[in-house]
Amino acid sequence: MWLSALFVPKRDLWPQDPTVRAAGRLRGLLLLLIVVFPFEFALPDFTTAWRHGLTSFYALAVAIPLACLVLVAAAPPGERAWTARRAGRPLSSLAVAAAVVVAAVLATDDPSNPFVGVLVGLFFIVVLGAVLLVGYYHHFRAADGHPLLPALVAPWPLWAIAIVDPAGGHALAVLGPAVITTCVSVWEIVYLHRRGLPLTAGAPRPSA
């Protein structure tokens, strides 16, 4: 399925670690909950969900390339080319999602025929929803670029939402997931460092 091929990581760079997988699932779930169920566990507020979705996507669109650049620059000279090639996987996934986001925004922006605009808008909303749900959960195949990449990029979309839309009395519902995601990411970076994968190691070779 194209969604799986474009947005679900193969995780072939590092031996399967149930603890790391659990950390990734928690981060992905928290991001989806804040986007789809903003502020509280109630029926989704489409307007707020759309705003949160775009805010978090913009944050990932900046964080992923920057984190890839940092990992490539920090890698040993002999590993930089390989690390850069691996970074192409999450970047290509992000580029496909960006094309869908732009198409959805343009399709719903002041259509000449309101009926056609609604149909096209609904189509792109369905496609965009599928792309963002799968893409957000896996942080656009970040684990296929570098095992540390998911931990480096995961906190930024949640903090972007917390800063742009603090939610007044529901601030804890936004800040809580951002703080939890940050703590989980810091723990994962330290955990992988202790297991032999520091930030300066470059992307490891695929495991057999």
Sequence and secondary structure as in RCSB ss.txt:
>XXXX:A:sequence
MWLSALFVPKRDLWPQDPTVRAAGRLRGLLLLLIVVFPFEFALPDFTTAWRHGLTSFYALAVAIPLACLVLVAAA
PPGERAWTARRAGRPLSSLAVAAAVVVAAVLATDDPSNPFVGVLVGLFFIVVLGAVLLVGYYHHFRAADGHPLLP
ALVAPWPLWAIAIVDPAGGHALAVLGPAVITTCVSVWEIVYLHRRGLPLTAGAPRPSA
>XXXX:A:secstr
 HHHHHHS    SS   HHHHHHHHHHHHHHHHHHHS SSSSS  HHHHHHHHHHHHHHHHHHHHHHHHHHHHHS
 GGGHHHHHHHHHHHHHHHHHHHHHHHHHHHHTSS SSHHHHHHHHHHHHHHHHHHHHHHHHTTTTHHHH TTHH
HHHTHHHHHHHHHH   GGGHHHHHHHHHHHHHHHHHHHHHHHHTT  TTS       
